[in-house]
Amino acid sequence: MTRRFGAAVALDALSLEVGAGEFVALLGGSGSGKSTLLRLVAGFDRPDAGRILLEGKDITALPPQARDVAMMFQSYALFPHMDVAANIAYGLRRAGMGGRDIAARVAELVGLLRLEGLERRRPSQLSGGQQQRVALARALARRPALVLLDEPLAALDAGLRERTGLELRALQRRTGASFVMVTHDQAEALALADRVALLDTGRIAQFDTPRALYERPATRAVARFLGAANILEADGPVPLDAATPAPAYALRPERIALRPTVPTRNGTEAMVEEVAFRGADTLVLARAPGGLSLRVVLVAGQATPEPGQRVALAWEASALAPLSA
Ligand SMILES: Nc1ncnc2c1ncn2[C@@H]1O[C@H](COP(=O)(O)OP(=O)(O)OP(=O)(O)O)[C@@H](O)[C@H]1O
């Protein structure tokens, strides 16, 4: 799909295929097009070019309520004057479901989302986590084939976010619906999604499993976005010996080790600049000849160097992930 706003191209001939029952995260920087894509799929906006197919059916021209798609907004958008049960029942009632069926489905969702005892409360009488679960129950009520989630965990505090994220994934598995979640948070995307689509200026930079994205980023831009990877140029100051020729390589900080001596290839001497103990591991920033700055992560239990110390660093050829651009 393509979507333009005046001269700005929010989505640039972007194509994405989500499998049935798959959990996909849309990850990308601010302005990369994540919200635009979600709004188009939900039906709140129309593409300038392209089509949206759901289970083989063209839904591009259908209004939101006629699509088998539900959206959960970042703000949850719960009706403040309705209680929990009425919020969950809203879409079912609009769809013309009978009272007894609605009551049964609401009870089922209350159980699924652990909202027992809260049915008569208004949204303002709920915690943030409870509101999030009501919003999710409302989105799931009509058993949509596809659930769109806009930063579903962003409004929760850090302590609650991790657990709620894992619950969200378990729920997705149980319902069998496809989930597409927008997030800024790469750790969240990697932890929850089956596949992550990394968006960059309206295009998909890479669409892959979390592990592949992390271990085999396709380009420098992806490696940089996922953060913390060292990028080594093939013609840079450090002699490399990689299995695949490429203009540059990503090297994960945890794949670099301290060695007694510098190997002739895939290693370098370096000066330790910063050492940060982080509990489970220690981050070392070291500067190699030629000014190359390297991030090294040493797992707990390994000897850690001191700032100002000269060290020998080395890595396996298999640790060099080729970058195409
Ligand atoms: N209604 C609009 N009018 C004009 N430009 C828009 C409109 N909606 C989005 N854009 C532009 O399209 C581009 C993509 O925006 P979009 O909101 O999809 O990005 P995003 O990845 O969701 O960003 P964020 O993470 O900040 O929410 C941006 O350059 C944005 O300024």
PDBQT file of the ligand as one rigid body, heavy atoms in Angstrom, charges set to zero:
ROOT
HETATM    1  N1  LIG A 401      -3.025  12.943   9.013  1.00  0.00    +0.000 N 
HETATM    2  C1  LIG A 401      -1.778  13.207   8.619  1.00  0.00    +0.000 A 
HETATM    3  N2  LIG A 401      -1.485  14.333   7.937  1.00  0.00    +0.000 NA
HETATM    4  C2  LIG A 401      -0.239  14.589   7.517  1.00  0.00    +0.000 A 
HETATM    5  N3  LIG A 401       0.819  13.780   7.732  1.00  0.00    +0.000 NA
HETATM    6  C3  LIG A 401       0.605  12.650   8.406  1.00  0.00    +0.000 A 
HETATM    7  C4  LIG A 401      -0.695  12.300   8.894  1.00  0.00    +0.000 A 
HETATM    8  N4  LIG A 401      -0.590  11.104   9.531  1.00  0.00    +0.000 NA
HETATM    9  C5  LIG A 401       0.709  10.744   9.453  1.00  0.00    +0.000 A 
HETATM   10  N5  LIG A 401       1.425  11.655   8.776  1.00  0.00    +0.000 N 
HETATM   11  C6  LIG A 401       2.863  11.568   8.457  1.00  0.00    +0.000 C 
HETATM   12  O1  LIG A 401       3.143  10.272   7.967  1.00  0.00    +0.000 OA
HETATM   13  C7  LIG A 401       4.352   9.766   8.502  1.00  0.00    +0.000 C 
HETATM   14  C8  LIG A 401       4.101   8.468   9.251  1.00  0.00    +0.000 C 
HETATM   15  O2  LIG A 401       3.352   8.752  10.419  1.00  0.00    +0.000 OA
HETATM   16  P1  LIG A 401       2.866   7.642  11.446  1.00  0.00    +0.000 P 
HETATM   17  O3  LIG A 401       2.008   8.311  12.460  1.00  0.00    +0.000 OA
HETATM   18  O4  LIG A 401       2.285   6.510  10.711  1.00  0.00    +0.000 OA
HETATM   19  O5  LIG A 401       4.235   7.186  12.111  1.00  0.00    +0.000 OA
HETATM   20  P2  LIG A 401       4.482   6.263  13.392  1.00  0.00    +0.000 P 
HETATM   21  O6  LIG A 401       5.521   5.292  12.976  1.00  0.00    +0.000 OA
HETATM   22  O7  LIG A 401       3.215   5.739  13.899  1.00  0.00    +0.000 OA
HETATM   23  O8  LIG A 401       5.093   7.295  14.418  1.00  0.00    +0.000 OA
HETATM   24  P3  LIG A 401       4.955   7.377  16.024  1.00  0.00    +0.000 P 
HETATM   25  O9  LIG A 401       5.767   6.241  16.528  1.00  0.00    +0.000 OA
HETATM   26  O10 LIG A 401       5.562   8.697  16.336  1.00  0.00    +0.000 OA
HETATM   27  O11 LIG A 401       3.497   7.285  16.351  1.00  0.00    +0.000 OA
HETATM   28  C9  LIG A 401       4.930  10.864   9.364  1.00  0.00    +0.000 C 
HETATM   29  O12 LIG A 401       5.863  11.569   8.595  1.00  0.00    +0.000 OA
HETATM   30  C10 LIG A 401       3.722  11.719   9.691  1.00  0.00    +0.000 C 
HETATM   31  O13 LIG A 401       4.102  13.054   9.907  1.00  0.00    +0.000 OA
ENDROOT
TORSDOF 0
